[in-house]
Amino acid sequence: MSRVKIKFPAEKPLFETKVSVRISDINYGNHLGNDSVLSIIHEARMQMLRAWGGDELNITGNSLIMADVMIAYKAEAFFGEILDIAIYADEITDRSFDLLYRIKTMRNNVAVDVAHAKNGMICFDYNTRRIALATDELKTLLQKVDF
């Protein structure tokens, strides 16, 4: 079976945040559910966009829509653990870009990779329901390494 492999850029992340594993994130296996990982990367993305003064409906004049997602699960996470999430940008084009997420937690003073994720984001005009060009300002934000 081939596995999803996400390669992170060598530079510093665009943004880092922490998200706590909530009880509603726990599944019948008593660990972080796979569906909750998608919600957690959405939360991290929204925190980054808010820090930049926007959201998915308006960041520097662009709206965003998710085109795809890949998640590689690395280890379990449990209720109450704090997830450290680093976000990187990759494959920036005139209309789209990828966001890469490295999700870790500290367990017994050791950093444990919980999941690696990638989602493709497309600039989208919700009025015309068509793909749009990325603003120069958005591309500049995505290329920053010291936000």
N, C-alpha and C positions, 0 to 999 in steps of 0.2 A: 504494500500500500504506500503510495507516495503521500508525503505529509506537506502541509503548508509551511513554508519557511519565509520568514520576514527578515530582511536585512536592514539594520538600522544605520543611518549615516554616522560618520565619525564625529561630526560636529556636535556641539551642545544642543539639547532640545530647545524648541521654540517656547515651550511652556511646560511647567511642572505643577502638579496639584496633588491633593490627597482626597480620597473618597473612602468613607467607612462602609464596610459590608453590613448592610441592614438585615434584619431578620427576614424581611420579605425577599431578599436575594438568595435565601437558602432553599435548596430543593430537598427532595425525599432522601437523597444520599447524605444529607446533613452538611453539605458544602455549597459554595457559590454555584448557582445554576448557570448553565451556558447562556440562557436568554438574558440573564442579568448582566453578563459581561458586555453585551451590546448596549444595554441601558447605561452602564457605567462609562463606556467610552463616549456615549452621547453626552452625559453629564460633564465629562472632562472637556470635550470639545466646546460645549456651551460656556463653561467657565473661561476657557481661553478666548473665545470670541467676545465675551463680556469684558474681560480684561483689556481687550483691544477697542472697546467702545461700541460693540455691535452685538448682533446675534445672527442666526441663520437666515433671517428675512432681510437683514440689511447690515452688511459689513463692508464699509467703504463703498457703498453704492451697489454692491452685489448681493443677490440672494443665492443661497446654496441648497443643493439637493444631493442626497447620497445616491451614488450609482451602484456601489457594490461594497461588500465587506468580506474580510477573511479574518478568522480568529484561530490561533494556534494555542491550545490549552497546554500549560506547562506543569501546573501543580494545583492542588486544591487551595481554596481560601475559605475561611470560616467566619461565622458571625462575630462582629466586633473588631475584626482585624482592620487595620488601616492600610489601604492600597495606595502606593506611590505610583503616580502615572506620569510618564514623560511622553510628550507629543513632539513628533518630528514631521517635517513636510518633505515630500519627494515628488518627482515627476510633474513639476509645475509646467503647465502649458498655457496657451492663451485662453482656454475655456475650463480647465480642470486641474486638479492636483490630488495627490494622495496624502493622507494623514496616517502616520504610523504611531502606534501606542505601545509602550513597554510598561507593563503592569507588574509591580513587585510588591512584596510585603516583607516585613522583618519578622523572623521567627527564630527564637533562641539566639538573638544577636547575629543572625545570618540573613542576608538578602536572598529572598526566594522569588524567582520569576513565576508569576501566576499565569500570565497570558501575554501573547504578542498579538497585535491586531493591526489591520490596515483597512482603511476605507477610502474609496474613490469619491471625491466631491466634485460636483459640476456646478458652475455658475449658471443660474437659471432665472429666467424672467417669468414670474408667476402671472403677469398680466397677459402675455402672449403665449405662455406655456411652451416656450422654446429655450434652448441653450443660449447663453449670453457670453459675451467676452468678459474676461476678468479685468477689473480696473488695475491700473498701475500700482495704486496704493495697496490693493490686496496682494499683488505679487510681491511688493516690497515687504509687507508684513511676513509673508510666508518664507522669504529668503533671509530674514533676520536670524542671527545666531545668538545674539545677546539681548533678548527682549527684556 
